Amino acid sequence: MSKPTIALVTAVAARTRDEDLPPLESALRNAGADVTIAEWDRPHDWSRFDIALLRSTWDYPQRLLEFLYWAGAVSRVTKLLNPLPVVKWSADKHYLGDLEKTKVPTVLTRFVEPGELPDQRIAELLSQPDLDEFVVKPAVGAGSRDAQRFGREEREDAARHALRMLTEKRSVLLQPYLSRVDEHGETSLIYFEGEFSHAIRKGALLKRKEGPTTELFAKEAITARVPDPAELKVGARALRALPFATPLYARVDLIRDQQGDPVVLELELVEPSLFFPFAVGSAEKFAAAVVRRARA
């Protein structure tokens, strides 16, 4: 049997910064695959690969149309994972509205669209009881870029931040800042082929009076975490609500609401970090799933 050929797709700006790439490359080679690390935005003969596996294409939010055009072209000559319909749905956080409609517990989210003024939407969000702080961020974003935390008294600053993105024809979302994240952090649940693999804890990222990061992604304090049954239940509900077949990989990011219950903050299906260094055997488990897909 010939070796499956796998492209681990990254970006020029991310190739040396993706801590998942070395253990995954090693695990795939040990599983019998021929592996190439390939930047999405450089010329490659994608047809020579059995799978183009999206890993750290972390600059796509700033180049969305270009990235989706590339993903469509690659999908016509090889197997893109996760597939193009999954990428399109998950790249835009309007999917949070889809999850809310299917009764998946999610962070309260309000959207502001280009052509709208943000002031009214901010006022509507702040009409919620006991809401003193809130977050403004783009609907298409990654690595906390352009995400910023504001207090109730900073409504004008928040509106200006939102308006800057809106004038760039970018949709904006508004969410309450759930303060339990300061104590409990954020839980990321990682799944391979719909099966839970492992979890990590990320410390709170957004600070008041601190502008959004100008880096490719904000620096994170990460540790391994054992999720509790309530978190696993919400993660499973989120995956069941997907409007397509179970993807090869998924990451469900959770925080705690005012009552202490886990709610979905984001559902990462495009290029999430999978945090292999924090879970022994996870890279090998994922590599085995990739090779199975390549040989299917």
C-alpha positions in Angstrom: 0.0 0.0 0.0 1.4 3.4 -1.0 2.0 6.1 1.6 -0.8 8.6 2.0 0.4 12.1 1.1 -0.6 14.8 3.6 -0.1 18.5 3.3 -0.1 20.3 6.7 -1.4 23.7 5.6 0.0 26.8 7.4 0.7 30.4 6.6 4.0 32.1 6.0 3.5 34.2 9.1 2.6 31.2 11.3 4.9 28.3 10.1 7.5 28.8 12.9 4.9 29.7 15.5 2.6 26.7 15.4 3.6 24.4 18.3 1.3 21.7 17.0 3.2 21.2 13.7 6.3 19.3 14.9 4.4 16.7 17.0 1.8 16.2 14.3 4.4 15.9 11.5 6.3 13.3 13.5 3.1 11.3 14.4 2.0 11.3 10.8 5.3 10.0 9.6 5.3 7.3 12.2 1.8 6.4 11.0 3.2 5.8 7.5 2.3 9.1 5.8 4.4 11.2 3.5 4.1 14.7 5.0 4.7 18.2 3.6 4.3 21.5 5.5 2.8 23.9 2.9 1.9 27.5 3.1 -1.6 28.2 1.7 -0.5 31.5 0.1 2.4 30.1 -1.8 2.2 28.1 -5.1 1.9 24.3 -4.6 0.6 21.4 -6.7 -2.2 20.6 -4.3 -3.4 17.8 -6.6 -0.4 15.6 -5.5 -1.7 15.4 -1.9 -4.4 12.9 -0.7 -5.3 15.5 2.0 -4.7 19.2 2.5 -5.1 19.5 6.2 -5.8 23.0 7.5 -3.7 23.7 10.5 -2.4 27.2 11.1 -3.7 29.5 8.3 -4.1 32.1 11.0 -4.0 35.1 8.7 -7.2 34.2 6.9 -9.5 36.7 8.7 -7.6 39.6 7.1 -7.7 37.9 3.7 -11.0 36.0 3.8 -12.1 36.3 0.2 -8.6 35.3 -1.0 -8.6 32.4 1.4 -12.0 31.1 0.5 -11.1 31.3 -3.2 -8.0 29.3 -2.5 -9.9 26.7 -0.4 -12.4 26.3 -3.2 -9.7 25.7 -5.8 -7.9 23.2 -3.5 -11.2 21.4 -2.9 -11.5 20.7 -6.6 -8.2 18.8 -6.8 -7.9 17.1 -3.4 -9.6 16.4 -0.1 -9.6 19.6 2.0 -10.1 19.0 5.7 -12.1 20.4 7.3 -14.2 20.7 4.0 -15.1 23.9 2.4 -18.7 24.1 3.6 -17.4 23.7 7.2 -14.8 26.4 6.7 -17.4 28.8 5.3 -19.8 28.3 8.2 -17.2 28.3 10.9 -15.1 31.3 9.7 -18.0 33.7 10.5 -19.2 33.9 14.0 -22.8 34.4 12.8 -22.9 30.7 13.5 -23.5 31.6 17.1 -27.0 32.6 16.1 -27.5 29.1 14.5 -26.4 27.5 17.8 -28.6 29.7 19.8 -31.6 28.7 17.6 -31.0 25.0 18.4 -30.9 25.7 22.1 -27.1 25.2 22.6 -26.0 27.4 25.6 -24.0 30.2 24.1 -22.7 33.6 25.2 -25.4 36.3 24.6 -24.4 37.8 21.2 -25.6 40.8 19.3 -24.4 41.6 15.7 -23.9 45.0 14.1 -23.7 44.9 10.3 -21.9 47.3 7.9 -24.2 50.3 7.3 -25.6 50.2 10.8 -24.6 52.4 13.6 -23.3 50.6 16.7 -24.6 52.9 19.4 -28.1 51.5 19.4 -26.9 47.9 19.5 -24.5 48.7 22.4 -27.4 50.4 24.3 -29.6 47.3 23.7 -26.8 45.0 25.1 -26.3 47.2 28.1 -30.0 47.0 28.9 -29.3 43.5 30.2 -29.4 43.4 34.0 -26.0 43.5 35.9 -24.0 44.0 32.8 -21.1 46.3 33.5 -18.5 45.2 30.9 -18.8 44.0 27.4 -16.6 42.9 24.4 -16.5 44.2 20.9 -14.9 42.0 18.3 -15.2 41.1 14.6 -17.5 38.4 13.3 -14.6 37.1 11.3 -11.5 36.9 13.4 -8.9 34.7 15.1 -6.4 34.9 17.8 -8.3 37.7 19.6 -7.2 40.3 17.0 -9.4 43.4 17.1 -11.2 42.0 20.2 -11.5 44.7 23.0 -13.1 44.9 26.4 -15.0 48.0 27.6 -16.8 49.2 30.7 -20.3 50.7 30.6 -18.8 54.1 30.9 -16.7 53.6 27.8 -19.7 53.3 25.3 -18.3 56.0 23.1 -14.9 54.3 22.8 -16.6 51.0 22.1 -18.7 52.6 19.4 -15.6 54.1 17.7 -13.9 50.7 17.8 -16.9 49.0 16.3 -17.3 51.8 13.7 -13.8 51.4 12.5 -14.4 47.7 11.6 -17.9 48.5 10.2 -16.4 51.1 7.8 -14.1 48.3 6.6 -17.2 46.3 5.7 -16.7 43.9 8.6 -19.6 42.7 10.7 -19.1 43.2 14.5 -20.4 41.3 17.4 -21.1 42.5 20.9 -21.1 40.2 24.0 -21.2 40.7 27.7 -17.8 40.3 29.5 -18.4 37.3 31.7 -16.2 38.0 34.7 -16.0 34.4 35.9 -13.4 33.9 33.2 -11.0 35.9 35.4 -11.1 33.1 38.0 -11.9 30.0 35.9 -10.4 30.9 32.6 -11.7 29.5 29.3 -12.0 25.7 28.6 -11.2 24.4 25.2 -12.5 20.9 24.4 -10.8 19.1 21.5 -12.6 16.5 19.5 -11.3 14.1 16.7 -14.1 12.6 14.5 -16.6 13.7 17.1 -14.9 11.9 20.0 -13.6 13.9 22.9 -9.8 13.8 23.1 -8.5 16.3 25.7 -9.0 19.8 27.1 -6.9 22.8 28.1 -7.5 25.9 30.2 -6.7 29.4 28.8 -6.3 32.3 31.1 -8.4 35.5 30.6 -7.0 37.5 27.7 -8.8 40.8 27.4 -7.9 43.6 29.8 -9.5 47.0 30.2 -7.8 50.0 28.7 -5.7 47.7 26.6 -6.0 48.0 22.8 -6.4 44.9 20.6 -3.3 42.9 19.8 -1.3 43.8 16.8 0.3 40.3 16.7 -0.9 37.3 14.7 -2.5 36.1 17.9 -2.7 37.2 21.5 -0.3 35.5 23.9 -2.1 32.9 26.1 -1.5 31.2 29.4 -2.3 27.6 28.8 -2.4 24.5 31.0 -4.0 21.1 30.7 -7.5 20.8 32.2 -9.9 17.9 33.0 -13.4 19.1 32.0 -16.4 18.5 34.2 -19.5 16.7 33.1 -21.4 20.0 32.5 -18.7 21.2 30.1 -18.7 17.9 28.2 -22.4 18.0 27.9 -22.4 21.4 26.3 -19.6 20.4 24.0 -21.5 17.4 22.8 -24.6 19.5 22.2 -22.7 21.9 20.1 -21.3 19.2 17.9 -24.7 17.6 17.5 -26.1 21.0 16.3 -23.7 21.3 13.4 -25.5 21.6 10.0 -23.2 19.0 8.4 -21.5 15.7 9.1 -19.2 15.4 12.0 -15.9 17.0 11.0 -12.4 15.5 11.4 -11.5 17.9 14.1 -13.3 20.4 16.2 -12.6 22.7 19.2 -15.4 24.0 21.5 -14.3 27.0 23.6 -16.4 27.5 26.7 -16.6 30.0 29.5 -18.9 30.3 32.6 -22.0 32.6 32.6 -23.1 34.6 35.6 -24.7 31.5 37.1 -21.6 29.5 36.7 -22.9 27.3 33.9 -20.7 26.6 30.8 -21.7 28.3 27.6 -20.1 28.3 24.1 -17.9 31.2 23.4 -16.6 30.0 20.0 -16.7 26.8 17.9 -13.4 26.4 16.0 -13.6 24.2 12.9 -11.2 26.0 10.5 -7.7 26.1 11.9 -7.8 25.8 15.7 -4.7 25.0 17.8 -5.3 21.5 19.1 -2.7 21.7 21.9 -0.9 18.4 21.3 1.9 19.3 23.8 -0.6 19.3 26.6 -2.0 15.8 26.1 0.2 12.8 25.7 -0.8 10.6 22.8 -3.1 13.2 21.3 -1.0 13.8 18.2 -0.8 10.1 17.5 -4.6 9.8 17.9 -5.2 12.6 15.5 -2.6 11.3 13.0 -4.4 7.9 13.0 -7.7 9.6 12.1 -6.0 11.6 9.3 -4.5 8.5 7.8 -7.8 6.7 7.9 -9.4 9.6 6.0 -6.6 9.5 3.5 -7.1 5.8 2.8 -10.9 5.9 2.8 
